[in-house]
Amino acid sequence: MDDFIRPPKKEIKKETKQRPIKEILIVILIIVCLAIGYFAGYVSKKDVVVKSTNNKGVINEVYETLDKYWVNTTDQDINLDASAIEGMVAGLNDPHSSYLTSKEAVEFNQTVAGNYQGIGVGFSMVEKGAMITKVYNDSPASKAGLNVGDIIMQADGKDLANLDTDKVKEYVRGDDGTEVTLTVLSNKKISEIKVNRGALDTSSFYEIRKQRNTSFGYIELSTFGTDTANQVEEALKSFKQANVQTLVLDLRDNGGGYLTAATDILDLFFSSDEVIYQLKEKNSAAKKYYASTDSKYEFVNGYILVNGNTASASELTAGALQSEKGYQLVGTTTYGKGSAQTQKTLSDGSVLKYTYAKWMIPNGTCINGKGLTPDIEVENVSLDGISTKDVKETLKVDCVNTRIKSMQKMLNILGYSADREDGYFSVATQDALKKFEADNDLTVDGEYSQNDKQMMIARMMIYINNHENDKQYEYLMKIIK
């Protein structure tokens, strides 16, 4: 996820020398447009639709030439404006800059903010529909009695099998207060469950926990949204009232969010004379940013759980608390994203998302491409190294394939005892697969198919989300003070 400054957005200062950059972008546009024409071929099925542009010079020449002479061999209209913009952004070679349609921008910002309207579940697609892999606390789904492992087969009579995840979200989500009727397969029984959709905020969860003789405050953040800092302060206030001296901040799988949310959270721990981060914008020196108020909350012991998906604003928060406040990082090396993005809404409602600055933790260290190194390294079960690509051809005994290697790894994690993890489909692997197929109401043939793969991924997600299988948290409980 990307780090954003909330409005009012900072403007990017223009370079004094514009010509080289402009020439590069023009070349990118030409390459993209000509590539479309080159690979399209020569037999026309329908006339090409080319939207005009107000740009002058070489770019207009390309548009006019394609409009007049290019032969479209596809069954779809081609939007050269969008293709040119996408090509320009792709030419930056920046994975965090992109061009979004207005719909994509709305969905993206809802994800960043950590709030949306729906029923409150995580899911993974399987043969019969959407298998629930997580039910959020106090969500409409939880109140309606939906459970992890249930399969949503239909939403308001629409079949979910074989749909992509975006289409499933479209059918299941809806406005706050509306109702959706779900056809659910649970414990081999099919029933209809009516769920009242609601406004959801999944960005944070907190509670006071106890381990041995130690009471500690636990805060889990899934994103850095518009209200996350207020929620964190509410949690810290409750911990302080309970005289809790130890804090655990869980930032695993938190891809970031608003940069200002991270700095607002750091304000709660730092004094006004302390640097909380540094920011370097285009053509300017790095600028130090200080806490806006004096520290309100101090803890005797602090721990932060991190992993390879801890990124952006999460890394800024973890890095600042580690380097300046002595918090111990437990887990694995973080993602390594030290850049900040902003958005510009274009005249047609589409959005240009682009990197406008690099940030550093308070001591000036840039973690971009490197990540944060944990004080205590503990591996956890994850999908890292497991292929999630479609199984297009059924795999059988004596086959050798990287997907078989992934299957064997998943079978062993899930307790089905494949004899090896080298990608060779042995008879013992087949026996383990048959047991998995039987337990999950799949066709029991011992042949690895797309349906088997989808179910294994879903079961892996359920396994990973189960706190009983959390090795990092388990280790932390052994050392917590």
C-alpha positions as CSV (number, residue, x, y, z in Angstrom):
1,M,0.0,0.0,0.0
2,D,1.1,3.6,-0.4
3,D,1.6,6.5,2.0
4,F,-0.5,9.6,1.4
5,I,-0.7,13.0,2.8
6,R,-4.4,13.9,3.5
7,P,-5.8,17.2,2.0
8,P,-4.6,19.8,1.6
9,K,-2.1,18.1,-0.6
10,K,1.4,19.5,-1.0
11,E,2.2,20.7,-4.5
12,I,5.3,19.3,-6.2
13,K,7.9,22.0,-7.0
14,K,8.7,22.1,-10.7
15,E,12.2,21.6,-11.9
16,T,13.9,24.5,-13.7
17,K,15.0,22.3,-16.5
18,Q,11.9,20.6,-18.0
19,R,13.0,19.7,-21.6
20,P,14.8,16.4,-20.9
21,I,11.9,14.9,-18.9
22,K,9.3,16.1,-21.4
23,E,11.3,14.5,-24.2
24,I,11.5,11.2,-22.3
25,L,7.7,11.2,-21.7
26,I,7.0,11.9,-25.4
27,V,9.2,9.0,-26.4
28,I,7.3,6.8,-23.9
29,L,4.0,7.8,-25.4
30,I,5.1,7.2,-28.9
31,I,6.4,3.7,-28.0
32,V,3.2,2.8,-26.3
33,C,1.0,4.0,-29.1
34,L,3.1,2.5,-31.9
35,A,3.3,-0.8,-30.0
36,I,-0.4,-1.0,-29.9
37,G,-0.5,-0.6,-33.7
38,Y,2.4,-2.9,-34.4
39,F,1.0,-5.9,-32.5
40,A,-2.6,-5.4,-33.7
41,G,-1.9,-6.9,-37.1
42,Y,-3.6,-6.0,-40.4
43,V,-7.1,-7.5,-40.6
44,S,-9.9,-5.2,-39.3
45,K,-13.0,-6.4,-37.5
46,K,-14.3,-3.0,-36.7
47,D,-13.2,0.7,-36.8
48,V,-10.9,1.8,-34.1
49,V,-12.2,4.4,-31.6
50,V,-9.5,7.0,-30.9
51,K,-10.3,9.8,-28.4
52,S,-8.8,13.1,-29.4
53,T,-6.2,15.0,-27.3
54,N,-5.4,18.6,-26.9
55,N,-1.6,17.9,-26.8
56,K,0.4,19.3,-29.6
57,G,3.5,18.3,-31.6
58,V,4.7,14.7,-31.9
59,I,2.0,13.2,-29.7
60,N,-0.7,14.6,-31.9
61,E,1.1,13.3,-35.0
62,V,1.0,9.8,-33.5
63,Y,-2.7,10.1,-32.6
64,E,-3.7,11.4,-36.0
65,T,-1.7,8.7,-37.8
66,L,-3.2,5.9,-35.8
67,D,-6.7,7.4,-36.2
68,K,-6.3,7.5,-39.9
69,Y,-4.4,4.3,-40.8
70,W,-4.3,1.8,-37.9
71,V,-6.4,-1.3,-38.4
72,N,-8.0,-2.7,-35.2
73,T,-8.2,-6.6,-35.1
74,T,-9.8,-6.8,-31.7
75,D,-13.5,-6.8,-30.7
76,Q,-13.0,-3.9,-28.3
77,D,-12.7,-0.1,-28.6
78,I,-9.2,1.1,-27.8
79,N,-8.8,4.2,-25.6
80,L,-5.4,5.6,-26.7
81,D,-5.6,8.4,-24.1
82,A,-5.7,5.9,-21.2
83,S,-3.1,3.7,-22.9
84,A,-0.7,6.7,-23.4
85,I,-1.1,7.8,-19.8
86,E,-0.6,4.3,-18.5
87,G,2.5,3.9,-20.7
88,M,3.8,7.2,-19.4
89,V,3.4,6.2,-15.8
90,A,4.8,2.7,-16.4
91,G,7.8,4.3,-18.0
92,L,8.7,5.8,-14.5
93,N,9.5,2.3,-13.4
94,D,7.8,3.1,-10.0
95,P,5.5,0.4,-8.7
96,H,3.8,3.0,-6.4
97,S,2.8,5.4,-9.1
98,S,-0.2,4.5,-11.2
99,Y,-3.2,5.8,-13.2
100,L,-6.6,4.9,-11.8
101,T,-10.1,5.1,-13.2
102,S,-12.5,7.0,-10.9
103,K,-14.0,3.7,-9.7
104,E,-10.6,2.2,-9.0
105,A,-9.6,5.4,-7.1
106,V,-12.7,5.1,-4.8
107,E,-12.0,1.5,-4.0
108,F,-8.3,2.2,-3.4
109,N,-9.0,5.0,-1.0
110,Q,-11.6,3.0,0.9
111,T,-8.9,0.3,1.4
112,V,-6.3,2.9,2.5
113,A,-8.8,4.5,4.9
114,G,-9.7,1.1,6.4
115,N,-13.5,1.7,6.1
116,Y,-16.1,0.5,3.6
117,Q,-19.7,-0.7,3.6
118,G,-20.3,-4.4,3.5
119,I,-20.6,-7.5,5.8
120,G,-17.1,-7.7,7.2
121,V,-15.4,-10.9,6.0
122,G,-12.2,-11.9,4.3
123,F,-12.6,-14.7,1.7
124,S,-10.8,-16.9,-0.8
125,M,-12.3,-18.3,-4.0
126,V,-13.0,-22.1,-4.1
127,E,-14.9,-24.3,-6.5
128,K,-18.3,-23.7,-5.0
129,G,-18.0,-20.0,-4.2
130,A,-16.3,-17.7,-1.7
131,M,-14.9,-19.4,1.4
132,I,-14.8,-17.2,4.4
133,T,-11.2,-17.0,5.8
134,K,-11.7,-14.3,8.4
135,V,-14.7,-12.7,10.2
136,Y,-14.1,-9.3,11.6
137,N,-15.0,-8.5,15.2
138,D,-18.5,-7.0,15.8
139,S,-19.2,-7.1,12.0
140,P,-22.6,-7.7,10.3
141,A,-21.3,-11.2,9.3
142,S,-20.3,-12.0,12.9
143,K,-23.8,-10.9,14.2
144,A,-25.5,-13.0,11.5
145,G,-23.6,-16.1,12.6
146,L,-21.3,-16.5,9.6
147,N,-18.1,-18.5,10.5
148,V,-14.6,-19.1,9.1
149,G,-14.8,-22.0,6.7
150,D,-18.4,-21.3,5.5
151,I,-18.7,-21.0,1.7
152,I,-20.9,-18.2,0.3
153,M,-22.4,-19.8,-2.8
154,Q,-24.8,-17.0,-3.8
155,A,-25.6,-13.4,-3.0
156,D,-29.2,-12.4,-3.7
157,G,-29.5,-15.3,-6.0
158,K,-26.4,-14.6,-8.0
159,D,-23.9,-17.5,-8.2
160,L,-20.4,-16.7,-7.0
161,A,-18.6,-19.8,-8.3
162,N,-16.0,-19.1,-10.9
163,L,-16.2,-15.3,-10.4
164,D,-13.2,-13.1,-9.8
165,T,-12.8,-11.4,-6.4
166,D,-13.9,-8.0,-7.6
167,K,-17.2,-9.3,-8.9
168,V,-17.8,-11.1,-5.6
169,K,-17.2,-7.9,-3.7
170,E,-19.6,-6.1,-6.0
171,Y,-22.4,-8.6,-5.2
172,V,-21.8,-8.9,-1.5
173,R,-20.9,-5.3,-0.5
174,G,-23.6,-2.6,-0.5
175,D,-24.8,0.5,1.2
176,D,-25.1,0.7,5.0
177,G,-28.5,-0.5,6.1
178,T,-29.3,-2.6,3.0
179,E,-29.8,-6.3,3.2
180,V,-28.2,-9.1,1.3
181,T,-29.4,-12.7,1.3
182,L,-26.5,-15.2,1.2
183,T,-26.8,-18.9,0.3
184,V,-24.2,-20.5,2.6
185,L,-22.7,-24.0,2.7
186,S,-21.7,-24.7,6.3
187,N,-20.9,-28.2,7.7
188,K,-22.3,-29.8,4.5
189,K,-25.6,-28.0,5.0
190,I,-26.9,-25.3,2.7
191,S,-29.0,-22.4,4.2
192,E,-30.0,-18.9,3.5
193,I,-28.8,-16.2,5.8
194,K,-29.9,-12.5,5.7
195,V,-27.2,-10.0,6.6
196,N,-27.7,-6.3,7.2
197,R,-24.8,-4.5,5.6
198,G,-23.0,-1.9,7.7
199,A,-20.3,0.7,7.7
200,L,-17.1,-1.0,8.7
201,D,-13.9,0.2,10.1
202,T,-11.3,-2.6,10.0
203,S,-8.3,-0.5,10.6
204,S,-7.7,-1.3,14.3
205,F,-8.4,-3.6,17.2
206,Y,-7.2,-3.3,20.8
207,E,-7.6,-4.9,24.2
208,I,-5.8,-5.6,27.5
209,R,-4.3,-9.1,27.7
210,K,-2.5,-11.0,30.3
211,Q,0.5,-13.4,30.0
212,R,1.8,-15.0,33.2
213,N,1.9,-12.0,35.7
214,T,2.2,-9.4,33.0
215,S,-0.8,-7.3,31.8
216,F,-0.1,-5.7,28.5
217,G,-1.9,-3.5,26.0
218,Y,-2.3,-5.0,22.5
219,I,-3.1,-2.9,19.4
220,E,-3.5,-4.5,16.0
221,L,-3.5,-2.1,13.0
222,S,-4.4,-3.3,9.5
223,T,-4.0,0.1,7.9
224,F,-3.3,3.8,8.7
225,G,-6.6,5.3,7.9
226,T,-8.3,8.7,8.5
227,D,-9.4,7.8,12.0
228,T,-6.6,5.3,13.0
229,A,-4.7,7.8,15.2
230,N,-7.8,8.6,17.2
231,Q,-8.4,4.9,17.7
232,V,-4.9,4.4,18.9
233,E,-5.1,7.3,21.3
234,E,-8.4,5.8,22.7
235,A,-6.6,2.5,23.2
236,L,-3.6,4.1,24.9
237,K,-5.8,6.1,27.2
238,S,-7.6,2.9,28.3
239,F,-4.2,1.2,28.9
240,K,-3.0,4.2,31.0
241,Q,-6.2,4.2,33.1
242,A,-5.6,0.4,33.8
243,N,-1.9,1.2,34.7
244,V,-0.6,-1.1,32.0
245,Q,3.2,-0.8,31.6
246,T,3.8,-2.9,28.5
247,L,2.6,-2.2,25.0
248,V,2.5,-4.6,22.0
249,L,1.8,-3.0,18.6
250,D,1.0,-5.6,15.9
251,L,1.8,-4.2,12.4
252,R,2.1,-7.4,10.5
253,D,0.5,-7.4,7.1
254,N,-0.1,-3.7,7.4
255,G,0.8,-2.2,4.1
256,G,0.6,1.5,5.2
257,G,-1.9,4.2,4.5
258,Y,-1.9,7.9,5.2
259,L,1.5,9.3,6.2
260,T,-0.2,11.8,8.4
261,A,-1.9,9.0,10.3
262,A,1.5,7.6,11.2
263,T,2.9,11.0,12.3
264,D,-0.3,11.6,14.4
265,I,0.3,8.3,16.1
266,L,4.0,9.1,16.7
267,D,2.9,12.4,18.2
268,L,1.5,10.4,21.1
269,F,4.9,9.0,22.0
270,F,7.3,11.8,21.2
271,S,7.9,15.3,22.7
272,S,7.8,18.5,20.7
273,D,11.6,18.8,20.7
274,E,12.1,15.3,19.1
275,V,12.2,14.5,15.4
276,I,9.6,11.9,14.3
277,Y,10.7,11.6,10.7
278,Q,12.5,13.3,7.8
279,L,11.1,14.0,4.3
280,K,12.9,14.8,1.1
281,E,10.8,16.2,-1.8
282,K,11.9,16.9,-5.3
283,N,14.9,19.3,-5.7
284,S,15.1,20.0,-1.9
285,A,17.1,18.9,1.1
286,A,15.7,16.5,3.6
287,K,13.5,18.3,6.1
288,K,13.1,17.3,9.7
289,Y,9.6,17.1,11.2
290,Y,9.1,17.3,15.0
291,A,6.3,16.1,17.2
292,S,3.5,18.7,17.5
293,T,2.8,18.1,21.2
294,D,4.6,16.7,24.2
295,S,4.5,12.9,24.7
296,K,1.4,11.7,26.4
297,Y,2.0,8.0,26.7
298,E,5.1,6.2,27.9
299,F,5.5,2.5,28.6
300,V,8.2,0.6,30.4
301,N,8.4,-2.1,27.8
302,G,7.4,-1.9,24.1
303,Y,7.3,-4.5,21.4
304,I,6.3,-4.4,17.7
305,L,5.3,-7.4,15.7
306,V,6.4,-7.1,12.0
307,N,6.8,-9.2,8.9
308,G,7.6,-8.9,5.2
309,N,4.2,-7.2,4.5
310,T,4.8,-4.5,7.1
311,A,5.3,-1.5,4.8
312,S,5.2,2.3,4.3
313,A,3.6,4.1,7.2
314,S,3.9,0.9,9.3
315,E,7.7,1.0,8.8
316,L,7.9,4.7,9.6
317,T,6.0,4.0,12.9
318,A,8.0,0.9,13.8
319,G,11.3,2.4,12.8
320,A,10.8,5.6,14.8
321,L,9.8,3.7,17.9
322,Q,12.6,1.2,17.5
323,S,15.4,3.8,16.9
324,E,14.3,6.5,19.3
325,K,12.2,4.8,22.0
326,G,13.8,1.4,22.3
327,Y,10.9,-0.7,21.2
328,Q,11.9,-4.3,20.2
329,L,10.9,-5.5,16.7
330,V,9.9,-9.2,16.7
331,G,9.3,-11.1,13.4
332,T,10.9,-10.8,10.0
333,T,12.5,-8.1,7.9
334,T,9.9,-5.5,6.8
335,Y,9.0,-4.7,3.2
336,G,11.2,-1.7,2.6
337,K,9.1,1.1,1.2
338,G,10.4,4.6,2.1
339,S,8.4,6.7,-0.3
340,A,5.2,8.8,0.0
341,Q,2.5,9.3,-2.7
342,T,-0.2,11.8,-3.4
343,Q,-3.1,12.0,-5.9
344,K,-4.2,14.4,-8.5
345,T,-7.8,14.1,-9.7
346,L,-7.9,14.7,-13.5
347,S,-10.6,16.5,-15.5
348,D,-12.4,13.3,-16.4
349,G,-12.6,12.0,-12.8
350,S,-9.7,9.6,-13.2
351,V,-6.8,9.9,-10.8
352,L,-3.0,10.1,-11.1
353,K,-1.2,8.6,-8.1
354,Y,2.4,9.4,-7.9
355,T,5.5,9.5,-5.6
356,Y,6.3,13.0,-4.4
357,A,8.8,12.3,-1.7
358,K,11.2,10.0,0.1
359,W,11.0,9.7,3.9
360,M,13.5,8.6,6.5
361,I,13.2,7.6,10.1
362,P,14.2,10.2,12.7
363,N,18.0,9.4,12.6
364,G,18.1,9.9,8.8
365,T,18.1,6.2,7.8
366,C,16.4,5.4,4.5
367,I,14.8,2.0,4.6
368,N,13.6,2.0,1.0
369,G,14.5,-1.3,-0.6
370,K,16.0,-2.6,2.6
371,G,13.3,-2.7,5.3
372,L,13.7,-2.7,9.0
373,T,15.7,-5.6,10.6
374,P,13.9,-7.1,13.6
375,D,15.7,-7.2,17.0
376,I,14.4,-10.8,17.4
377,E,13.9,-12.7,14.2
378,V,11.1,-15.3,14.3
379,E,9.6,-16.9,11.1
380,N,5.9,-17.6,10.8
381,V,3.8,-19.7,8.5
382,S,2.9,-17.7,5.3
383,L,2.2,-18.1,1.6
384,D,5.8,-16.9,0.8
385,G,7.3,-19.3,-1.7
386,I,4.0,-20.9,-2.4
387,S,2.7,-20.6,-6.0
388,T,-0.9,-19.2,-6.2
389,K,-1.0,-19.4,-10.0
390,D,-3.8,-21.4,-11.6
391,V,-3.3,-25.1,-12.1
392,K,-4.2,-25.3,-15.8
393,E,-3.4,-29.0,-16.3
394,T,-4.2,-31.7,-13.8
395,L,-1.0,-33.0,-12.2
396,K,-0.6,-36.7,-11.4
397,V,1.9,-39.2,-9.9
398,D,5.4,-39.1,-11.4
399,C,5.0,-35.4,-12.5
400,V,7.6,-32.9,-11.5
401,N,6.4,-29.3,-11.2
402,T,6.9,-26.2,-9.0
403,R,3.2,-26.2,-8.3
404,I,3.5,-29.7,-6.9
405,K,6.3,-28.4,-4.6
406,S,3.8,-25.7,-3.4
407,M,1.1,-28.4,-2.9
408,Q,3.4,-30.5,-0.8
409,K,4.4,-27.6,1.4
410,M,0.8,-26.7,2.0
411,L,-0.2,-30.3,2.7
412,N,2.6,-30.6,5.3
413,I,1.6,-27.3,7.0
414,L,-2.0,-28.4,7.1
415,G,-1.1,-31.7,8.7
416,Y,-1.4,-34.1,5.8
417,S,2.1,-35.5,5.8
418,A,3.4,-35.4,2.3
419,D,6.7,-37.2,2.3
420,R,8.7,-34.6,0.4
421,E,8.7,-30.9,-0.8
422,D,10.9,-31.2,-3.9
423,G,8.1,-31.1,-6.5
424,Y,8.1,-34.8,-7.4
425,F,4.6,-36.2,-7.3
426,S,5.2,-39.4,-5.3
427,V,2.6,-42.1,-4.2
428,A,2.9,-40.8,-0.6
429,T,2.1,-37.3,-1.9
430,Q,-1.0,-38.7,-3.7
431,D,-2.2,-40.4,-0.5
432,A,-1.9,-37.2,1.4
433,L,-3.7,-35.3,-1.3
434,K,-6.6,-37.9,-1.3
435,K,-7.0,-37.3,2.5
436,F,-7.2,-33.6,1.9
437,E,-9.7,-34.0,-0.9
438,A,-11.9,-36.3,1.3
439,D,-11.8,-33.9,4.2
440,N,-12.8,-30.9,2.0
441,D,-15.6,-32.5,0.0
442,L,-13.6,-32.5,-3.2
443,T,-13.4,-35.2,-5.9
444,V,-11.1,-37.8,-4.4
445,D,-8.9,-38.9,-7.2
446,G,-5.4,-38.0,-5.9
447,E,-4.8,-35.7,-8.9
448,Y,-3.9,-32.0,-8.2
449,S,-6.4,-29.7,-9.9
450,Q,-7.4,-26.1,-9.8
451,N,-10.2,-26.9,-7.4
452,D,-7.7,-28.6,-5.1
453,K,-5.4,-25.6,-5.3
454,Q,-8.1,-23.1,-4.5
455,M,-9.2,-25.1,-1.5
456,M,-5.7,-25.4,-0.2
457,I,-5.1,-21.7,-0.5
458,A,-8.3,-21.0,1.4
459,R,-7.4,-23.5,4.1
460,M,-3.9,-21.9,4.4
461,M,-5.5,-18.5,4.9
462,I,-7.7,-19.9,7.7
463,Y,-4.6,-21.5,9.2
464,I,-2.6,-18.3,9.0
465,N,-5.4,-16.3,10.5
466,N,-5.7,-18.7,13.5
467,H,-3.8,-17.2,16.4
468,E,-3.1,-20.7,17.7
469,N,-0.7,-21.1,14.8
470,D,1.1,-17.7,15.3
471,K,4.7,-18.6,16.1
472,Q,5.8,-14.9,16.3
473,Y,3.1,-14.1,18.9
474,E,3.8,-17.3,20.7
475,Y,7.5,-16.4,21.0
476,L,6.7,-12.9,22.1
477,M,4.6,-14.3,25.0
478,K,7.7,-16.2,26.2
479,I,9.9,-13.0,26.5
480,I,7.3,-10.3,27.3
481,K,8.0,-8.3,30.5
